[in-house]
Structure formats: C-alpha cells, structure tokens
C-alpha cells in the first residue's frame, strides 16, 4: 500500500440549511417548544449531517482500535502491556463491558488490531491492520516513524470506507491500549500548549506515587522533543501517539468525508479527535460527544473543542463504553422527529391559554 505524502480529506461543512424546517417539525410536536432540551439540539445536528428531515441510525458500529505502547516500559501504568492482548481476547469472547453495552444498545462491535504486541487469533469480529508490535518508548525516541503514522491513518480510512459501503452511517469509536493515556496526555499538552500537569490523570488506576512518577516521565518525554511553532500535527502524533490513536484519527477523518455520524468516547478518543481537527477542522461538525470522563484532562480537552457532552457518569474505562451509553439518546432524538405526534395529528389546540 502506498503512503500518501499528505492527507487532504474532502470533508464538507455540515451547515444549518435544514435548521428552519427541522425546528418547525420539532415545534409542531405535542410538547412545549424546546422542552426536550439537548435532544432537540441533537436532532437538529443529525438532521443537518444527513441532510434529512427524518434522519436515522443505520447499522451502528463500534470500532475498538487496539495497540500497545513502548512507554509502558517506564511503568506509567499499573498494568503491563500483556493486558492489551488479553482484553482484546475478552472482546472477541463477548465478555467485556463494551460487549455488554453494545448488545444492550444493538450496536455491532468490531476490534481492529492496530498494533498489539502479540499475535491474535482469527475471529469474525477482528480486523487485522497491525502496523507493528507496539510503538517505541517515546521517553527516548519517537513512538513511530512518520511513514508508520501515515500508514495507520490510511489503513483505518480504508476500514471506514468499507463500512460506509456496507451501509453504516453511525460510527462509535473506542480504544484499548495499556499506556495510551500517557500518549494522549503528551499529545494534548503539545497540541494545546497546556502544561502536562493539566493533562495527566490516573489512567487505569495509578496510586498517588504512580501518578507522580508518570508525570515525571511524561514531562521528560516532552522536554526531549522541543515545541516547534506550526509543527505538523502528524509529526506530533508520530512522536507520542499509538498506532490505535493514529488509526482513530484516520477513521474520524474518513467517516466525516462520508457524512457519517461520529460518536466520540472518552479522553483517548477525544485526543485523537484533537489531532484530526488539526488536519481538517470540519471533522467536528460530525461529532456527537458522548460523555465527559473522570480522567483529569478530559474536561479541559472538551472545553478546547467547545464540546458539550451528553453524559457525565464519571467513567474512566474506555473501550467505547461512554459512546455506547449515548446511543439510546441518539436514537431517542431521532425517534422524536420520526414518531412523535404533532398537535394537529393529536387534535390538541395550542392556542388555548389561561386569560
């Protein structure tokens, strides 16, 4: 596969051409105007994305991108990288939280091996797209080469294109990778200019001592690669990211180019979105922000993106769990447009008020 020298995803701005008609349709329903709050805002967004007064969710799919990180050698996580492959096997066996929530939400679940450090068994829900056996230790060198980073974006773009061709119009995104909160924290700090202290959290459950050590390691890693004004976001992604984060970035850009709805999960996925916005800011138009996680940097990151999450359940699991929990809200917003009776249909007069 050839690696493009740069990426020019053709993403159309969503705009608000249907706002007036969608708002008229919502206001005609048997409810006070605006009384369904964020659900009505969501219905407007999805109607404009799909250019339809009756938008719908078709073949919703959760893509979980999995990859390992060389930075785990620095003990920045309470778990070893072996857990990544073990959790992927758990996904494929149907036993993880993401599986339970996907079944509950009637969402297909697919795992993408972006760069797990061991070989995985064949499975109908596994896509093999491995770039390498985990990234390198970015405390000492770039996590991946620029070519590897671009290849990851290309491969995930191909995956999303194939899903779109099969009728998928709503894509939830998740990740699995021990050490990826460290990668995300460095990416966030470098891309936003925020101090690393504001971007680092406990990840998979570090103690106070472990968190202090993680912060030291990440601060040293950032110091190793000095900030360059106007630096290419792909170079920053290659310096600190994981293969799964690079693939998330490519998946988002490709999905937006096909006018698919993107359901954004927690800290890691939102960091990949931050990278994607530096490549093409229009990707934001297609994003539904599922939740605000308990990870330290996520609230600040959402603020940077001017995002309003649907939920705040203090989750810090990843796997796309928050995105799956938001799916019923998305379906509810669209069901209001498609199924709720109007005042006229229900023979209810709107002009009768107390004098």
Secondary structure in CASP SS format (residue, H / E / C, confidence):
PFRMAT SS
TARGET T0000
AUTHOR 0000-0000-0000
METHOD secondary structure of the structure
MODEL  1
X C 1.00
X C 1.00
X C 1.00
X C 1.00
X C 1.00
X C 1.00
X C 1.00
X C 1.00
X C 1.00
X C 1.00
X C 1.00
X C 1.00
X C 1.00
X C 1.00
X C 1.00
X C 1.00
X C 1.00
X C 1.00
X H 1.00
X H 1.00
X H 1.00
X H 1.00
X H 1.00
X H 1.00
X H 1.00
X H 1.00
X H 1.00
X C 1.00
X E 1.00
X C 1.00
X C 1.00
X C 1.00
X C 1.00
X C 1.00
X C 1.00
X C 1.00
X C 1.00
X H 1.00
X H 1.00
X H 1.00
X H 1.00
X H 1.00
X H 1.00
X H 1.00
X H 1.00
X H 1.00
X H 1.00
X H 1.00
X H 1.00
X H 1.00
X C 1.00
X C 1.00
X C 1.00
X C 1.00
X C 1.00
X C 1.00
X C 1.00
X C 1.00
X C 1.00
X C 1.00
X E 1.00
X E 1.00
X E 1.00
X E 1.00
X E 1.00
X E 1.00
X E 1.00
X C 1.00
X C 1.00
X H 1.00
X H 1.00
X H 1.00
X H 1.00
X H 1.00
X C 1.00
X C 1.00
X C 1.00
X C 1.00
X C 1.00
X C 1.00
X C 1.00
X H 1.00
X H 1.00
X H 1.00
X H 1.00
X H 1.00
X H 1.00
X H 1.00
X H 1.00
X H 1.00
X H 1.00
X H 1.00
X H 1.00
X C 1.00
X C 1.00
X C 1.00
X H 1.00
X H 1.00
X H 1.00
X H 1.00
X H 1.00
X H 1.00
X H 1.00
X H 1.00
X H 1.00
X C 1.00
X C 1.00
X E 1.00
X E 1.00
X E 1.00
X E 1.00
X E 1.00
X E 1.00
X E 1.00
X E 1.00
X C 1.00
X C 1.00
X C 1.00
X C 1.00
X C 1.00
X C 1.00
X C 1.00
X C 1.00
X C 1.00
X C 1.00
X E 1.00
X E 1.00
X E 1.00
X C 1.00
X C 1.00
X C 1.00
X C 1.00
X C 1.00
X C 1.00
X C 1.00
X C 1.00
X C 1.00
X C 1.00
X C 1.00
X C 1.00
X C 1.00
X C 1.00
X C 1.00
X C 1.00
X C 1.00
X H 1.00
X H 1.00
X H 1.00
X H 1.00
X H 1.00
X H 1.00
X H 1.00
X H 1.00
X H 1.00
X H 1.00
X H 1.00
X H 1.00
X H 1.00
X H 1.00
X H 1.00
X H 1.00
X H 1.00
X H 1.00
X H 1.00
X H 1.00
X C 1.00
X C 1.00
X C 1.00
X C 1.00
X E 1.00
X E 1.00
X E 1.00
X E 1.00
X E 1.00
X E 1.00
X E 1.00
X C 1.00
X C 1.00
X C 1.00
X H 1.00
X H 1.00
X H 1.00
X H 1.00
X H 1.00
X H 1.00
X H 1.00
X H 1.00
X H 1.00
X H 1.00
X H 1.00
X H 1.00
X H 1.00
X C 1.00
X C 1.00
X C 1.00
X H 1.00
X H 1.00
X H 1.00
X H 1.00
X C 1.00
X C 1.00
X C 1.00
X C 1.00
X C 1.00
X C 1.00
X C 1.00
X C 1.00
X H 1.00
X H 1.00
X H 1.00
X H 1.00
X H 1.00
X H 1.00
X H 1.00
X H 1.00
X H 1.00
X H 1.00
X H 1.00
X H 1.00
X H 1.00
X H 1.00
X H 1.00
X H 1.00
X H 1.00
X C 1.00
X C 1.00
X C 1.00
X C 1.00
X C 1.00
X C 1.00
X C 1.00
X C 1.00
X H 1.00
X H 1.00
X H 1.00
X H 1.00
X H 1.00
X H 1.00
X H 1.00
X H 1.00
X C 1.00
X C 1.00
X H 1.00
X H 1.00
X H 1.00
X H 1.00
X H 1.00
X H 1.00
X H 1.00
X H 1.00
X H 1.00
X H 1.00
X H 1.00
X H 1.00
X H 1.00
X H 1.00
X H 1.00
X C 1.00
X C 1.00
X C 1.00
X E 1.00
X E 1.00
X E 1.00
X E 1.00
X C 1.00
X C 1.00
X H 1.00
X H 1.00
X H 1.00
X H 1.00
X H 1.00
X H 1.00
X H 1.00
X H 1.00
X H 1.00
X H 1.00
X H 1.00
X H 1.00
X H 1.00
X C 1.00
X H 1.00
X H 1.00
X H 1.00
X H 1.00
X H 1.00
X H 1.00
X E 1.00
X E 1.00
X E 1.00
X C 1.00
X E 1.00
X C 1.00
X C 1.00
X C 1.00
X C 1.00
X C 1.00
X C 1.00
X H 1.00
X H 1.00
X H 1.00
X H 1.00
X H 1.00
X H 1.00
X H 1.00
X C 1.00
X C 1.00
X C 1.00
X C 1.00
X C 1.00
X C 1.00
X E 1.00
X C 1.00
X C 1.00
X C 1.00
X C 1.00
X C 1.00
X C 1.00
X C 1.00
X C 1.00
X C 1.00
X H 1.00
X H 1.00
X H 1.00
X H 1.00
X H 1.00
X H 1.00
X H 1.00
X H 1.00
X H 1.00
X H 1.00
X H 1.00
X H 1.00
X H 1.00
X H 1.00
X H 1.00
X H 1.00
X H 1.00
X H 1.00
X H 1.00
X C 1.00
X C 1.00
X E 1.00
X C 1.00
X C 1.00
X C 1.00
X C 1.00
X C 1.00
X C 1.00
X C 1.00
X C 1.00
X C 1.00
X C 1.00
X C 1.00
X C 1.00
X C 1.00
END
